Amino acid sequence: MTHRNFNMMITRLQSKDPDVAQRLMLATSLQRRRIAIAAAEWALRMNSLNELELIDVTKSLRENAKLSADGKLKLEALVKEFDDECFEVENSGAAERDYMQLFGKARAVSALLFAAGDDSFTAAAEAIYEASVATDDEKQLFDLVHSYLP
């Protein structure tokens, strides 16, 4: 990964919390993995996503930091399903609350999908960002993330 690409990847996270982005660069790969998984699990909890398959994925990530190709496809399909429902609700004129629920669920599953990424820095940065937009209470997330950082 080039230095330029490294800087481009932190842009979304840096917009939320520049200190976390900076400290994430100094973290070890293992620390980044733990942070990514913790952020994704937090987002899932905050959005009441406790389906067995999501619990299994987080358990697998905690145990070996890998996601099977089938698991990745399932998460991608779930993100797409929530995003599609989100757009339908938005276009139907339904209450913003309904839209935000689906948006939060899509972003929470997306955080889990990012947490499974090959590069630990990208996995953590993107999982944290997605988790941060999954609810309107990002302070709690960033407090959690800070507790994992060096």
N, CA, C and O atoms as a GROMACS GRO file, in nm:
protein
  600
    1MET      N    1   0.086  -0.118   0.000
    1MET     CA    2   0.000   0.000   0.000
    1MET      C    3   0.089   0.123   0.000
    1MET      O    4   0.183   0.132   0.079
    2THR      N    5   0.061   0.215  -0.085
    2THR     CA    6   0.141   0.336  -0.091
    2THR      C    7   0.097   0.434   0.015
    2THR      O    8  -0.014   0.427   0.067
    3HIS      N    9   0.186   0.526   0.046
    3HIS     CA   10   0.155   0.629   0.145
    3HIS      C   11   0.031   0.709   0.103
    3HIS      O   12  -0.054   0.742   0.185
    4ARG      N   13   0.022   0.738  -0.026
    4ARG     CA   14  -0.092   0.814  -0.077
    4ARG      C   15  -0.223   0.740  -0.053
    4ARG      O   16  -0.320   0.801  -0.006
    5ASN      N   17  -0.229   0.611  -0.083
    5ASN     CA   18  -0.349   0.533  -0.060
    5ASN      C   19  -0.384   0.527   0.087
    5ASN      O   20  -0.501   0.532   0.124
    6PHE      N   21  -0.282   0.516   0.172
    6PHE     CA   22  -0.304   0.511   0.316
    6PHE      C   23  -0.376   0.637   0.362
    6PHE      O   24  -0.470   0.629   0.440
    7ASN      N   25  -0.331   0.752   0.314
    7ASN     CA   26  -0.394   0.878   0.351
    7ASN      C   27  -0.536   0.890   0.297
    7ASN      O   28  -0.623   0.946   0.364
    8MET      N   29  -0.561   0.839   0.177
    8MET     CA   30  -0.696   0.846   0.120
    8MET      C   31  -0.794   0.763   0.202
    8MET      O   32  -0.910   0.802   0.217
    9MET      N   33  -0.749   0.651   0.255
    9MET     CA   34  -0.839   0.563   0.328
    9MET      C   35  -0.883   0.621   0.461
    9MET      O   36  -0.990   0.586   0.511
   10ILE      N   37  -0.804   0.708   0.519
   10ILE     CA   38  -0.844   0.759   0.650
   10ILE      C   39  -0.937   0.879   0.640
   10ILE      O   40  -0.986   0.928   0.742
   11THR      N   41  -0.962   0.927   0.521
   11THR     CA   42  -1.040   1.049   0.506
   11THR      C   43  -1.176   1.040   0.574
   11THR      O   44  -1.215   1.132   0.647
   12ARG      N   45  -1.249   0.933   0.551
   12ARG     CA   46  -1.383   0.923   0.613
   12ARG      C   47  -1.373   0.917   0.764
   12ARG      O   48  -1.447   0.987   0.834
   13LEU      N   49  -1.283   0.837   0.817
   13LEU     CA   50  -1.266   0.829   0.962
   13LEU      C   51  -1.212   0.960   1.017
   13LEU      O   52  -1.255   1.005   1.123
   14GLN      N   53  -1.118   1.020   0.946
   14GLN     CA   54  -1.060   1.144   0.993
   14GLN      C   55  -1.165   1.254   1.005
   14GLN      O   56  -1.153   1.342   1.090
   15SER      N   57  -1.267   1.250   0.920
   15SER     CA   58  -1.374   1.350   0.929
   15SER      C   59  -1.455   1.334   1.057
   15SER      O   60  -1.517   1.430   1.105
   16LYS      N   61  -1.455   1.215   1.112
   16LYS     CA   62  -1.528   1.189   1.236
   16LYS      C   63  -1.444   1.214   1.360
   16LYS      O   64  -1.489   1.278   1.455
   17ASP      N   65  -1.320   1.163   1.358
   17ASP     CA   66  -1.234   1.174   1.475
   17ASP      C   67  -1.088   1.166   1.432
   17ASP      O   68  -1.033   1.056   1.421
   18PRO      N   69  -1.026   1.280   1.405
   18PRO     CA   70  -0.887   1.282   1.358
   18PRO      C   71  -0.790   1.212   1.453
   18PRO      O   72  -0.694   1.150   1.409
   19ASP      N   73  -0.814   1.224   1.584
   19ASP     CA   74  -0.726   1.160   1.682
   19ASP      C   75  -0.729   1.008   1.667
   19ASP      O   76  -0.625   0.943   1.671
   20VAL      N   77  -0.848   0.952   1.649
   20VAL     CA   78  -0.859   0.807   1.631
   20VAL      C   79  -0.787   0.765   1.503
   20VAL      O   80  -0.715   0.666   1.503
   21ALA      N   81  -0.805   0.838   1.396
   21ALA     CA   82  -0.739   0.805   1.270
   21ALA      C   83  -0.588   0.804   1.287
   21ALA      O   84  -0.520   0.713   1.239
   22GLN      N   85  -0.535   0.904   1.356
   22GLN     CA   86  -0.391   0.914   1.378
   22GLN      C   87  -0.342   0.798   1.465
   22GLN      O   88  -0.242   0.734   1.433
   23ARG      N   89  -0.410   0.773   1.573
   23ARG     CA   90  -0.366   0.667   1.665
   23ARG      C   91  -0.383   0.528   1.604
   23ARG      O   92  -0.308   0.436   1.637
   24LEU      N   93  -0.479   0.513   1.515
   24LEU     CA   94  -0.500   0.386   1.447
   24LEU      C   95  -0.378   0.351   1.361
   24LEU      O   96  -0.342   0.234   1.347
   25MET      N   97  -0.314   0.452   1.305
   25MET     CA   98  -0.194   0.428   1.226
   25MET      C   99  -0.081   0.370   1.312
   25MET      O  100   0.003   0.296   1.262
   26LEU      N  101  -0.081   0.403   1.440
   26LEU     CA  102   0.025   0.358   1.530
   26LEU      C  103  -0.006   0.223   1.595
   26LEU      O  104   0.082   0.161   1.655
   27ALA      N  105  -0.128   0.178   1.582
   27ALA     CA  106  -0.170   0.052   1.644
   27ALA      C  107  -0.110  -0.068   1.570
   27ALA      O  108  -0.076  -0.059   1.452
   28THR      N  109  -0.099  -0.178   1.641
   28THR     CA  110  -0.055  -0.301   1.577
   28THR      C  111  -0.169  -0.361   1.497
   28THR      O  112  -0.285  -0.322   1.512
   29SER      N  113  -0.137  -0.455   1.413
   29SER     CA  114  -0.239  -0.523   1.334
   29SER      C  115  -0.342  -0.591   1.425
   29SER      O  116  -0.462  -0.584   1.399
   30LEU      N  117  -0.295  -0.655   1.530
   30LEU     CA  118  -0.386  -0.721   1.624
   30LEU      C  119  -0.478  -0.620   1.693
   30LEU      O  120  -0.598  -0.645   1.708
   31GLN      N  121  -0.423  -0.508   1.734
   31GLN     CA  122  -0.506  -0.403   1.797
   31GLN      C  123  -0.612  -0.353   1.699
   31GLN      O  124  -0.727  -0.334   1.736
   32ARG      N  125  -0.572  -0.333   1.575
   32ARG     CA  126  -0.666  -0.286   1.474
   32ARG      C  127  -0.778  -0.387   1.452
   32ARG      O  128  -0.895  -0.349   1.440
   33ARG      N  129  -0.744  -0.515   1.447
   33ARG     CA  130  -0.846  -0.620   1.431
   33ARG      C  131  -0.944  -0.616   1.547
   33ARG      O  132  -1.066  -0.621   1.526
   34ARG      N  133  -0.893  -0.607   1.666
   34ARG     CA  134  -0.981  -0.603   1.785
   34ARG      C  135  -1.072  -0.481   1.782
   34ARG      O  136  -1.190  -0.489   1.816
   35ILE      N  137  -1.016  -0.368   1.741
   35ILE     CA  138  -1.095  -0.245   1.732
   35ILE      C  139  -1.204  -0.260   1.626
   35ILE      O  140  -1.319  -0.222   1.650
   36ALA      N  141  -1.169  -0.313   1.511
   36ALA     CA  142  -1.267  -0.330   1.403
   36ALA      C  143  -1.382  -0.417   1.447
   36ALA      O  144  -1.499  -0.384   1.424
   37ILE      N  145  -1.351  -0.528   1.511
   37ILE     CA  146  -1.455  -0.621   1.556
   37ILE      C  147  -1.539  -0.556   1.666
   37ILE      O  148  -1.661  -0.569   1.666
   38ALA      N  149  -1.475  -0.488   1.760
   38ALA     CA  150  -1.549  -0.422   1.868
   38ALA      C  151  -1.643  -0.316   1.813
   38ALA      O  152  -1.757  -0.304   1.859
   39ALA      N  153  -1.596  -0.238   1.716
   39ALA     CA  154  -1.682  -0.134   1.656
   39ALA      C  155  -1.801  -0.196   1.585
   39ALA      O  156  -1.914  -0.148   1.598
   40ALA      N  157  -1.777  -0.304   1.511
   40ALA     CA  158  -1.886  -0.371   1.440
   40ALA      C  159  -1.986  -0.431   1.539
   40ALA      O  160  -2.107  -0.418   1.521
   41GLU      N  161  -1.935  -0.496   1.642
   41GLU     CA  162  -2.026  -0.555   1.741
   41GLU      C  163  -2.109  -0.447   1.810
   41GLU      O  164  -2.228  -0.467   1.836
   42TRP      N  165  -2.048  -0.334   1.839
   42TRP     CA  166  -2.120  -0.223   1.901
   42TRP      C  167  -2.233  -0.176   1.809
   42TRP      O  168  -2.346  -0.156   1.854
   43ALA      N  169  -2.202  -0.160   1.681
   43ALA     CA  170  -2.302  -0.114   1.585
   43ALA      C  171  -2.417  -0.214   1.573
   43ALA      O  172  -2.533  -0.175   1.564
   44LEU      N  173  -2.384  -0.342   1.572
   44LEU     CA  174  -2.488  -0.446   1.565
   44LEU      C  175  -2.578  -0.439   1.688
   44LEU      O  176  -2.701  -0.444   1.676
   45ARG      N  177  -2.517  -0.427   1.805
   45ARG     CA  178  -2.596  -0.417   1.930
   45ARG      C  179  -2.685  -0.294   1.930
   45ARG      O  180  -2.803  -0.301   1.966
   46MET      N  181  -2.629  -0.180   1.889
   46MET     CA  182  -2.704  -0.054   1.890
   46MET      C  183  -2.823  -0.057   1.793
   46MET      O  184  -2.918   0.020   1.809
   47ASN      N  185  -2.816  -0.144   1.695
   47ASN     CA  186  -2.924  -0.156   1.597
   47ASN      C  187  -3.006  -0.283   1.616
   47ASN      O  188  -3.080  -0.324   1.526
   48SER      N  189  -2.993  -0.344   1.732
   48SER     CA  190  -3.070  -0.464   1.768
   48SER      C  191  -3.059  -0.574   1.663
   48SER      O  192  -3.157  -0.642   1.632
   49LEU      N  193  -2.940  -0.591   1.610
   49LEU     CA  194  -2.915  -0.697   1.512
   49LEU      C  195  -2.848  -0.813   1.586
   49LEU      O  196  -2.727  -0.813   1.608
   50ASN      N  197  -2.927  -0.910   1.622
   50ASN     CA  198  -2.873  -1.023   1.697
   50ASN      C  199  -2.905  -1.156   1.630
   50ASN      O  200  -2.922  -1.258   1.696
   51GLU      N  201  -2.913  -1.154   1.496
   51GLU     CA  202  -2.938  -1.275   1.421
   51GLU      C  203  -2.820  -1.371   1.440
   51GLU      O  204  -2.705  -1.328   1.450
   52LEU      N  205  -2.851  -1.499   1.446
   52LEU     CA  206  -2.750  -1.602   1.472
   52LEU      C  207  -2.635  -1.595   1.372
   52LEU      O  208  -2.519  -1.610   1.411
   53GLU      N  209  -2.664  -1.572   1.244
   53GLU     CA  210  -2.556  -1.570   1.145
   53GLU      C  211  -2.460  -1.454   1.171
   53GLU      O  212  -2.340  -1.467   1.145
   54LEU      N  213  -2.508  -1.340   1.221
   54LEU     CA  214  -2.421  -1.228   1.251
   54LEU      C  215  -2.337  -1.257   1.376
   54LEU      O  216  -2.220  -1.220   1.383
   55ILE      N  217  -2.398  -1.324   1.471
   55ILE     CA  218  -2.324  -1.365   1.591
   55ILE      C  219  -2.214  -1.464   1.554
   55ILE      O  220  -2.103  -1.456   1.605
   56ASP      N  221  -2.246  -1.556   1.463
   56ASP     CA  222  -2.147  -1.654   1.417
   56ASP      C  223  -2.031  -1.586   1.345
   56ASP      O  224  -1.916  -1.624   1.363
   57VAL      N  225  -2.061  -1.487   1.264
   57VAL     CA  226  -1.956  -1.415   1.191
   57VAL      C  227  -1.864  -1.344   1.290
   57VAL      O  228  -1.742  -1.353   1.278
   58THR      N  229  -1.921  -1.274   1.386
   58THR     CA  230  -1.835  -1.203   1.483
   58THR      C  231  -1.751  -1.301   1.564
   58THR      O  232  -1.635  -1.274   1.594
   59LYS      N  233  -1.809  -1.414   1.599
   59LYS     CA  234  -1.734  -1.515   1.673
   59LYS      C  235  -1.617  -1.566   1.587
   59LYS      O  236  -1.505  -1.579   1.636
   60SER      N  237  -1.643  -1.594   1.462
   60SER     CA  238  -1.539  -1.642   1.370
   60SER      C  239  -1.429  -1.537   1.354
   60SER      O  240  -1.311  -1.571   1.353
   61LEU      N  241  -1.467  -1.411   1.342
   61LEU     CA  242  -1.367  -1.305   1.329
   61LEU      C  243  -1.282  -1.293   1.455
   61LEU      O  244  -1.161  -1.273   1.447
   62ARG      N  245  -1.346  -1.305   1.571
   62ARG     CA  246  -1.270  -1.297   1.695
   62ARG      C  247  -1.171  -1.413   1.707
   62ARG      O  248  -1.061  -1.396   1.759
   63GLU      N  249  -1.212  -1.530   1.659
   63GLU     CA  250  -1.128  -1.649   1.674
   63GLU      C  251  -1.014  -1.654   1.573
   63GLU      O  252  -0.903  -1.696   1.608
   64ASN      N  253  -1.039  -1.613   1.449
   64ASN     CA  254  -0.932  -1.627   1.350
   64ASN      C  255  -0.924  -1.512   1.248
   64ASN      O  256  -0.849  -1.521   1.151
   65ALA      N  257  -0.998  -1.405   1.271
   65ALA     CA  258  -0.993  -1.285   1.185
   65ALA      C  259  -1.017  -1.314   1.038
   65ALA      O  260  -0.970  -1.240   0.952
   66LYS      N  261  -1.088  -1.420   1.007
   66LYS     CA  262  -1.117  -1.455   0.869
   66LYS      C  263  -1.268  -1.470   0.850
   66LYS      O  264  -1.342  -1.504   0.942
   67LEU      N  265  -1.310  -1.443   0.728
   67LEU     CA  266  -1.448  -1.461   0.690
   67LEU      C  267  -1.448  -1.544   0.562
   67LEU      O  268  -1.376  -1.512   0.467
   68SER      N  269  -1.527  -1.649   0.560
   68SER     CA  270  -1.533  -1.733   0.441
   68SER      C  271  -1.594  -1.654   0.326
   68SER      O  272  -1.662  -1.554   0.346
   69ALA      N  273  -1.568  -1.703   0.205
   69ALA     CA  274  -1.625  -1.638   0.087
   69ALA      C  275  -1.777  -1.639   0.095
   69ALA      O  276  -1.842  -1.542   0.058
   70ASP      N  277  -1.833  -1.749   0.144
   70ASP     CA  278  -1.978  -1.759   0.160
   70ASP      C  279  -2.028  -1.659   0.264
   70ASP      O  280  -2.132  -1.596   0.245
   71GLY      N  281  -1.955  -1.646   0.373
   71GLY     CA  282  -1.993  -1.550   0.477
   71GLY      C  283  -1.990  -1.408   0.425
   71GLY      O  284  -2.077  -1.327   0.457
   72LYS      N  285  -1.889  -1.377   0.344
   72LYS     CA  286  -1.878  -1.244   0.286
   72LYS      C  287  -1.996  -1.216   0.193
   72LYS      O  288  -2.054  -1.108   0.196
   73LEU      N  289  -2.031  -1.314   0.110
   73LEU     CA  290  -2.145  -1.297   0.020
   73LEU      C  291  -2.275  -1.275   0.097
   73LEU      O  292  -2.358  -1.193   0.058
   74LYS      N  293  -2.292  -1.349   0.206
   74LYS     CA  294  -2.414  -1.332   0.288
   74LYS      C  295  -2.421  -1.192   0.348
   74LYS      O  296  -2.527  -1.130   0.349
   75LEU      N  297  -2.308  -1.143   0.399
   75LEU     CA  298  -2.308  -1.008   0.456
   75LEU      C  299  -2.333  -0.903   0.349
   75LEU      O  300  -2.408  -0.808   0.371
   76GLU      N  301  -2.271  -0.919   0.233
   76GLU     CA  302  -2.294  -0.825   0.123
   76GLU      C  303  -2.441  -0.824   0.082
   76GLU      O  304  -2.498  -0.718   0.055
   77ALA      N  305  -2.502  -0.941   0.078
   77ALA     CA  306  -2.645  -0.950   0.042
   77ALA      C  307  -2.732  -0.883   0.147
   77ALA      O  308  -2.830  -0.818   0.114
   78LEU      N  309  -2.694  -0.899   0.274
   78LEU     CA  310  -2.772  -0.838   0.382
   78LEU      C  311  -2.760  -0.686   0.378
   78LEU      O  312  -2.858  -0.616   0.399
   79VAL      N  313  -2.640  -0.635   0.353
   79VAL     CA  314  -2.622  -0.490   0.340
   79VAL      C  315  -2.708  -0.439   0.225
   79VAL      O  316  -2.777  -0.338   0.240
   80LYS      N  317  -2.705  -0.508   0.112
   80LYS     CA  318  -2.784  -0.467  -0.005
   80LYS      C  319  -2.933  -0.470   0.028
   80LYS      O  320  -3.007  -0.380  -0.011
   81GLU      N  321  -2.976  -0.574   0.098
   81GLU     CA  322  -3.118  -0.586   0.135
   81GLU      C  323  -3.161  -0.467   0.221
   81GLU      O  324  -3.265  -0.405   0.194
   82PHE      N  325  -3.083  -0.435   0.324
   82PHE     CA  326  -3.116  -0.320   0.409
   82PHE      C  327  -3.109  -0.189   0.331
   82PHE      O  328  -3.195  -0.103   0.348
   83ASP      N  329  -3.008  -0.173   0.247
   83ASP     CA  330  -2.997  -0.051   0.167
   83ASP      C  331  -3.116  -0.036   0.072
   83ASP      O  332  -3.172   0.072   0.058
   84ASP      N  333  -3.155  -0.147   0.007
   84ASP     CA  334  -3.270  -0.142  -0.083
   84ASP      C  335  -3.397  -0.104  -0.008
   84ASP      O  336  -3.475  -0.021  -0.054
   85GLU      N  337  -3.418  -0.165   0.108
   85GLU     CA  338  -3.536  -0.132   0.190
   85GLU      C  339  -3.531   0.013   0.233
   85GLU      O  340  -3.633   0.082   0.237
   86CYS      N  341  -3.412   0.058   0.265
   86CYS     CA  342  -3.391   0.196   0.308
   86CYS      C  343  -3.435   0.293   0.198
   86CYS      O  344  -3.507   0.390   0.225
   87PHE      N  345  -3.393   0.268   0.076
   87PHE     CA  346  -3.429   0.354  -0.036
   87PHE      C  347  -3.579   0.348  -0.064
   87PHE      O  348  -3.640   0.450  -0.099
   88GLU      N  349  -3.638   0.229  -0.050
   88GLU     CA  350  -3.783   0.217  -0.069
   88GLU      C  351  -3.859   0.300   0.033
   88GLU      O  352  -3.954   0.370  -0.001
   89VAL      N  353  -3.816   0.292   0.158
   89VAL     CA  354  -3.881   0.368   0.264
   89VAL      C  355  -3.863   0.518   0.239
   89VAL      O  356  -3.956   0.596   0.256
   90GLU      N  357  -3.743   0.558   0.199
   90GLU     CA  358  -3.716   0.698   0.172
   90GLU      C  359  -3.806   0.750   0.059
   90GLU      O  360  -3.860   0.860   0.068
   91ASN      N  361  -3.821   0.671  -0.045
   91ASN     CA  362  -3.903   0.712  -0.160
   91ASN      C  363  -4.052   0.704  -0.133
   91ASN      O  364  -4.131   0.766  -0.204
   92SER      N  365  -4.092   0.629  -0.031
   92SER     CA  366  -4.234   0.615   0.000
   92SER      C  367  -4.288   0.731   0.083
   92SER      O  368  -4.409   0.746   0.099
   93GLY      N  369  -4.198   0.812   0.136
   93GLY     CA  370  -4.242   0.922   0.221
   93GLY      C  371  -4.269   0.878   0.364
   93GLY      O  372  -4.333   0.951   0.439
   94ALA      N  373  -4.223   0.762   0.401
   94ALA     CA  374  -4.242   0.712   0.538
   94ALA      C  375  -4.165   0.801   0.636
   94ALA      O  376  -4.087   0.888   0.597
   95ALA      N  377  -4.190   0.776   0.762
   95ALA     CA  378  -4.126   0.855   0.868
   95ALA      C  379  -3.974   0.840   0.862
   95ALA      O  380  -3.922   0.734   0.829
   96GLU      N  381  -3.905   0.948   0.895
   96GLU     CA  382  -3.759   0.946   0.895
   96GLU      C  383  -3.706   0.840   0.991
   96GLU      O  384  -3.601   0.781   0.967
   97ARG      N  385  -3.777   0.815   1.097
   97ARG     CA  386  -3.738   0.713   1.196
   97ARG      C  387  -3.725   0.577   1.129
   97ARG      O  388  -3.631   0.502   1.157
   98ASP      N  389  -3.820   0.543   1.040
   98ASP     CA  390  -3.816   0.414   0.970
   98ASP      C  391  -3.694   0.407   0.878
   98ASP      O  392  -3.626   0.304   0.871
   99TYR      N  393  -3.667   0.516   0.808
   99TYR     CA  394  -3.551   0.523   0.720
   99TYR      C  395  -3.423   0.506   0.800
   99TYR      O  396  -3.335   0.429   0.762
  100MET      N  397  -3.411   0.578   0.912
  100MET     CA  398  -3.289   0.575   0.991
  100MET      C  399  -3.265   0.437   1.053
  100MET      O  400  -3.150   0.396   1.069
  101GLN      N  401  -3.372   0.366   1.088
  101GLN     CA  402  -3.356   0.230   1.141
  101GLN      C  403  -3.290   0.140   1.037
  101GLN      O  404  -3.196   0.067   1.068
  102LEU      N  405  -3.340   0.144   0.916
  102LEU     CA  406  -3.284   0.060   0.810
  102LEU      C  407  -3.144   0.105   0.771
  102LEU      O  408  -3.056   0.023   0.745
  103PHE      N  409  -3.123   0.235   0.766
  103PHE     CA  410  -2.991   0.288   0.736
  103PHE      C  411  -2.890   0.241   0.841
  103PHE      O  412  -2.780   0.198   0.806
  104GLY      N  413  -2.928   0.249   0.967
  104GLY     CA  414  -2.840   0.204   1.075
  104GLY      C  415  -2.808   0.056   1.066
  104GLY      O  416  -2.694   0.016   1.089
  105LYS      N  417  -2.907  -0.023   1.033
  105LYS     CA  418  -2.884  -0.168   1.018
  105LYS      C  419  -2.789  -0.196   0.902
  105LYS      O  420  -2.699  -0.279   0.914
  106ALA      N  421  -2.810  -0.129   0.791
  106ALA     CA  422  -2.721  -0.148   0.675
  106ALA      C  423  -2.578  -0.110   0.711
  106ALA      O  424  -2.485  -0.181   0.676
  107ARG      N  425  -2.561   0.002   0.780
  107ARG     CA  426  -2.426   0.047   0.816
  107ARG      C  427  -2.364  -0.046   0.920
  107ARG      O  428  -2.243  -0.068   0.918
  108ALA      N  429  -2.443  -0.100   1.011
  108ALA     CA  430  -2.390  -0.192   1.112
  108ALA      C  431  -2.339  -0.320   1.047
  108ALA      O  432  -2.230  -0.368   1.082
  109VAL      N  433  -2.414  -0.375   0.954
  109VAL     CA  434  -2.369  -0.496   0.884
  109VAL      C  435  -2.248  -0.462   0.796
  109VAL      O  436  -2.156  -0.542   0.784
  110SER      N  437  -2.249  -0.344   0.737
  110SER     CA  438  -2.135  -0.300   0.658
  110SER      C  439  -2.010  -0.289   0.745
  110SER      O  440  -1.901  -0.324   0.701
  111ALA      N  441  -2.025  -0.242   0.868
  111ALA     CA  442  -1.911  -0.235   0.961
  111ALA      C  443  -1.854  -0.374   0.984
  111ALA      O  444  -1.732  -0.391   0.989
  112LEU      N  445  -1.941  -0.472   1.000
  112LEU     CA  446  -1.895  -0.610   1.020
  112LEU      C  447  -1.823  -0.661   0.895
  112LEU      O  448  -1.720  -0.728   0.905
  113LEU      N  449  -1.877  -0.630   0.780
  113LEU     CA  450  -1.814  -0.670   0.655
  113LEU      C  451  -1.675  -0.607   0.641
  113LEU      O  452  -1.580  -0.675   0.603
  114PHE      N  453  -1.664  -0.478   0.672
  114PHE     CA  454  -1.534  -0.413   0.667
  114PHE      C  455  -1.438  -0.472   0.770
  114PHE      O  456  -1.319  -0.485   0.742
  115ALA      N  457  -1.488  -0.506   0.887
  115ALA     CA  458  -1.402  -0.562   0.992
  115ALA      C  459  -1.333  -0.689   0.946
  115ALA      O  460  -1.227  -0.725   0.997
  116ALA      N  461  -1.392  -0.757   0.849
  116ALA     CA  462  -1.336  -0.882   0.798
  116ALA      C  463  -1.236  -0.859   0.684
  116ALA      O  464  -1.185  -0.956   0.627
  117GLY      N  465  -1.208  -0.735   0.652
  117GLY     CA  466  -1.119  -0.705   0.541
  117GLY      C  467  -0.978  -0.756   0.562
  117GLY      O  468  -0.935  -0.780   0.675
  118ASP      N  469  -0.905  -0.772   0.452
  118ASP     CA  470  -0.769  -0.827   0.458
  118ASP      C  471  -0.668  -0.734   0.525
  118ASP      O  472  -0.585  -0.780   0.603
  119ASP      N  473  -0.676  -0.607   0.496
  119ASP     CA  474  -0.582  -0.511   0.553
  119ASP      C  475  -0.636  -0.459   0.686
  119ASP      O  476  -0.746  -0.404   0.692
  120SER      N  477  -0.558  -0.477   0.793
  120SER     CA  478  -0.609  -0.444   0.927
  120SER      C  479  -0.638  -0.295   0.943
  120SER      O  480  -0.733  -0.259   1.012
  121PHE      N  481  -0.559  -0.209   0.879
  121PHE     CA  482  -0.585  -0.066   0.892
  121PHE      C  483  -0.716  -0.028   0.824
  121PHE      O  484  -0.801   0.039   0.884
  122THR      N  485  -0.733  -0.072   0.701
  122THR     CA  486  -0.856  -0.042   0.628
  122THR      C  487  -0.976  -0.103   0.699
  122THR      O  488  -1.081  -0.040   0.711
  123ALA      N  489  -0.960  -0.225   0.747
  123ALA     CA  490  -1.070  -0.292   0.818
  123ALA      C  491  -1.114  -0.209   0.938
  123ALA      O  492  -1.233  -0.187   0.958
  124ALA      N  493  -1.018  -0.164   1.017
  124ALA     CA  494  -1.052  -0.087   1.137
  124ALA      C  495  -1.108   0.050   1.102
  124ALA      O  496  -1.211   0.091   1.156
  125ALA      N  497  -1.041   0.121   1.011
  125ALA     CA  498  -1.086   0.257   0.977
  125ALA      C  499  -1.227   0.257   0.921
  125ALA      O  500  -1.310   0.339   0.960
  126GLU      N  501  -1.254   0.165   0.830
  126GLU     CA  502  -1.386   0.161   0.768
  126GLU      C  503  -1.493   0.104   0.862
  126GLU      O  504  -1.607   0.150   0.860
  127ALA      N  505  -1.457   0.006   0.942
  127ALA     CA  506  -1.554  -0.048   1.039
  127ALA      C  507  -1.593   0.060   1.139
  127ALA      O  508  -1.711   0.073   1.174
  128ILE      N  509  -1.495   0.136   1.186
  128ILE     CA  510  -1.525   0.244   1.281
  128ILE      C  511  -1.614   0.348   1.215
  128ILE      O  512  -1.713   0.391   1.274
  129TYR      N  513  -1.580   0.388   1.094
  129TYR     CA  514  -1.661   0.490   1.027
  129TYR      C  515  -1.805   0.442   1.007
  129TYR      O  516  -1.900   0.512   1.040
  130GLU      N  517  -1.820   0.322   0.953
  130GLU     CA  518  -1.955   0.269   0.929
  130GLU      C  519  -2.033   0.258   1.060
  130GLU      O  520  -2.152   0.290   1.065
  131ALA      N  521  -1.966   0.211   1.165
  131ALA     CA  522  -2.032   0.201   1.295
  131ALA      C  523  -2.074   0.340   1.345
  131ALA      O  524  -2.180   0.355   1.407
  132SER      N  525  -1.991   0.439   1.318
  132SER     CA  526  -2.021   0.574   1.368
  132SER      C  527  -2.144   0.635   1.304
  132SER      O  528  -2.211   0.719   1.365
  133VAL      N  529  -2.176   0.595   1.182
  133VAL     CA  530  -2.295   0.649   1.116
  133VAL      C  531  -2.415   0.555   1.132
  133VAL      O  532  -2.523   0.582   1.079
  134ALA      N  533  -2.395   0.445   1.203
  134ALA     CA  534  -2.504   0.348   1.223
  134ALA      C  535  -2.602   0.393   1.330
  134ALA      O  536  -2.713   0.340   1.338
  135THR      N  537  -2.564   0.490   1.413
  135THR     CA  538  -2.654   0.544   1.515
  135THR      C  539  -2.628   0.694   1.528
  135THR      O  540  -2.539   0.749   1.464
  136ASP      N  541  -2.706   0.757   1.611
  136ASP     CA  542  -2.682   0.899   1.635
  136ASP      C  543  -2.604   0.921   1.764
  136ASP      O  544  -2.597   1.034   1.813
  137ASP      N  545  -2.546   0.815   1.820
  137ASP     CA  546  -2.470   0.825   1.945
  137ASP      C  547  -2.326   0.778   1.922
  137ASP      O  548  -2.284   0.677   1.978
  138GLU      N  549  -2.253   0.852   1.840
  138GLU     CA  550  -2.118   0.808   1.808
  138GLU      C  551  -2.020   0.830   1.923
  138GLU      O  552  -1.913   0.769   1.924
  139LYS      N  553  -2.053   0.914   2.020
  139LYS     CA  554  -1.961   0.936   2.133
  139LYS      C  555  -1.931   0.807   2.206
  139LYS      O  556  -1.817   0.780   2.241
  140GLN      N  557  -2.034   0.727   2.228
  140GLN     CA  558  -2.014   0.599   2.295
  140GLN      C  559  -1.920   0.509   2.215
  140GLN      O  560  -1.834   0.442   2.273
  141LEU      N  561  -1.935   0.508   2.085
  141LEU     CA  562  -1.846   0.429   2.000
  141LEU      C  563  -1.703   0.478   2.012
  141LEU      O  564  -1.612   0.398   2.032
  142PHE      N  565  -1.682   0.608   1.999
  142PHE     CA  566  -1.545   0.659   2.003
  142PHE      C  567  -1.482   0.642   2.141
  142PHE      O  568  -1.361   0.625   2.150
  143ASP      N  569  -1.562   0.645   2.247
  143ASP     CA  570  -1.508   0.612   2.379
  143ASP      C  571  -1.459   0.467   2.382
  143ASP      O  572  -1.352   0.438   2.436
  144LEU      N  573  -1.538   0.377   2.323
  144LEU     CA  574  -1.499   0.236   2.314
  144LEU      C  575  -1.371   0.221   2.233
  144LEU      O  576  -1.277   0.154   2.276
  145VAL      N  577  -1.366   0.283   2.118
  145VAL     CA  578  -1.249   0.273   2.031
  145VAL      C  579  -1.124   0.327   2.102
  145VAL      O  580  -1.018   0.266   2.096
  146HIS      N  581  -1.138   0.441   2.170
  146HIS     CA  582  -1.024   0.499   2.243
  146HIS      C  583  -0.971   0.401   2.348
  146HIS      O  584  -0.851   0.399   2.376
  147SER      N  585  -1.060   0.321   2.406
  147SER     CA  586  -1.014   0.227   2.509
  147SER      C  587  -0.926   0.116   2.453
  147SER      O  588  -0.852   0.053   2.528
  148TYR      N  589  -0.932   0.092   2.322
  148TYR     CA  590  -0.851  -0.009   2.257
  148TYR      C  591  -0.720   0.046   2.199
  148TYR      O  592  -0.628  -0.030   2.171
  149LEU      N  593  -0.714   0.176   2.181
  149LEU     CA  594  -0.600   0.235   2.112
  149LEU      C  595  -0.477   0.250   2.201
  149LEU      O  596  -0.488   0.266   2.323
  150PRO      N  597  -0.358   0.244   2.138
  150PRO     CA  598  -0.234   0.262   2.216
  150PRO      C  599  -0.220   0.407   2.262
  150PRO      O  600  -0.122   0.440   2.329
   0.00000   0.00000   0.00000
